């Protein structure tokens, strides 16, 4: 019966492993694009900008207004002519006003506002793309952060196993009376320290998963098998001239500069008149007159003659805002170039670190073997063994960190040129 139960348990375990979901980096990026709430919130900016286009276009359509009500007065209005007095209206009356107002020509003000709104929509679109790229980079960091943390768990497990084996050796030698109790105590302390490292590494894995789950819109308890076969190709070489036209933030800022040009143009149109057509129907209930309803048609223009120099101030403000946005564009281009150069340097250094660490691991393994043999032969000390194991563990940690730093640096290069 126990044998049958054991077989069933093994089969269930194998089935669970077989059904474990595999999560690639590409899957993670797609999940983040589809479910991340921060990115979804940013997507509303473009739809809101589209609504602003409709608002600007509304100025080309007629404005239709209707006003109606009922007025109760203390006394009716009237007039006096010598000894004769007469009322000119009823004391209480209903009224109605219906008008259609159509702008005929405003020297390009409406056209400019529509163009501004269209550029705002394009800027919002590029802003969304930039936010998406930032999210992708966060996902890359989190994804490889989990992989790195899992490797650190493996290294910590290996160190714990090695320290436990060393403790057994020290215990055996102590029992033989070959070494002092200090060697055994030192081994016990090192085992405890290795357990502490293992717990910290396991906690890092869990925290990394929580961050990754948030970014990809998964439940906090979601876990999967992560793959390490992701490679980013087609990156510019160090010193190569790069066209940053694919960088969304730069495209968005260029749209903002263009909006500044239009804002200056729009501000200047306030110096010019606006020609309009107005059709109206005015009705006022009044038993004293023969025609309570008046229909009218007006063609005219309106222009501000003096507004306290507000228009002049708005033009100056628009010019300065445009200069500010141009300076921001130049600064952004400089910062992006710096971002690319920094990422390329980190990529190069990480690649060199991988090569150095690979060689160091081989040397560390051999050093530990020799040191352990010397200790068992009563030539070396327990401190030598502990130091050799600690050095090997640190070398492995350096290798894992450099390997995943290389992947993140490659993603940063892609992010800098807007192609992640």
PyMOL commands that set and color helices and strands:
alter all, ss='L'
color gray80, all
select helices_A, chain A and resi 2-19+25-35+37-60+109-175+181-216+244-246+248-271+310-376+382-416
alter helices_A, ss='H'
color red, helices_A
select strands_A, chain A and resi 22-23+63-72+78-81+84-87+92-105+225-226+274-284+293-302
alter strands_A, ss='S'
color yellow, strands_A
deselect
rebuild
show_as cartoon
